Amino acid sequence: MVIDEETSYVTGGVYREIVPNERLVYAWGATDGWPRLDLASLDESPQVTIMLVGNAERTEMSVHVELPADLPDDGVPGWWPMVRSGMQDTVNRLALELGSAPAPA
C-alpha cells in the first residue's frame, strides 16, 4: 500500500470466499507486516467482507472489517483512522478508474 512518496507499508490477504458479482471475503494482513497474517491460522487475522449490490446503472459496494477477538486493542485507535482512510482512498481511485464519482465519506 503506497500512501505517498514517504509512506508505504506491506499489506495483503488471502481470499476465503469469492462469489462473482456479489461478495469477496478475505483474511487481511501481511506475513511480515501488521496486522500479521499467519497462513496456518487465517481465522486469527482481520476478516474483510466486500458486498456488491448492483442494478442496471450502478453498483453499491460495502466493506465490513471484523477484527479477531484476541487482537490487542491498545493500538486500534491509533491505526484504524489510517486504515479507514486508506481503504476509502482505494475505493475512490477504483470509482474514478471505472468512471464513477466516489460516494461521500
N, C-alpha and C positions, 0 to 999 in steps of 0.2 A: 504494500500500500504506500503510495507516494502522495504526501500532502503538499510539499513544496520542495524547493532545491535543498533545504537544510533538514527536512523532516520526512523520514520514511521508516517503515517497520515491516517485519515479516508477518504475514497472515495467510491463512488458507483454510482448508476444510476438507471434509470427506463427505460426499453425498451419501445419504442414507435412504432417501426415497425420491424418486423422480416420477411425477405424473404429468405427462406432456400437457401443456396449456392450462394446468391447474395448480400444481404445487411442487416446490422443491424443499427438501428437508436436509440439512447438513449439520455435522458436528463442526464447530468453528474453533479455530486456533492455529497454532503453528508448533511444529515439533521442537523448534529452537527459539520460540518466542512466547508472547503472552497474548491471550491465555494459552497455556500449554495444551497441546493436542497429543494424546497418547493413543497411538493406533490400536493398542491392545485393549483399551478401555474407553471407547468413544462416548459412552454414556456419562462419563465424568467431565466432558467438555460442554461448553455452552452449546445449546441446540438452537438452530435458526430455521424457522419455517417461513417460506415465502409463498403467499397465496396470490393467485391471479384470477380475476373475475372480469370477463370481457363481454362486450356486445359488439354489434356491427361497426361501431365507430371508435370505441376506446377500450382500454384495459386498465382496471384498477389493480394495483399491486399493494399488498400489505406485508409487512415484515414483523415477525414476532421472534424475540430472543428470550430463551429460557435459560437462566443461569442454574448450574447444578447446586444442590442444597449445601454441599460441603465447600463451595468456593468461598475463600476468605473474603468477607465483605469490607474489610478495612480499606481496600484500595478501590472498590467500586465507585464511590462518589467522585474520586479523582479522575478515573479513566473513562467512566461512562459518558460524560458530555463529549469527549473527544471521539469516542466510538460512534455515538449517535450522529454527530456532525459529519464524520467520515462516511457513514452509511448514507446519510442524506445527500452529501455531495456526489457520491457514486450514483445514486438513483437519479439525481438531477442531470448528471452527464449522460446517463442512459436515455433519459427523456429527450435531451437535446439531440442526441445521435439519431433517435427514432423520429425526430421532428415534432415532438410534443412539448408543450410548456410544462415545466415541473409544477407539482402541486405546492401550495404554500406550506412552509414548515410549521 
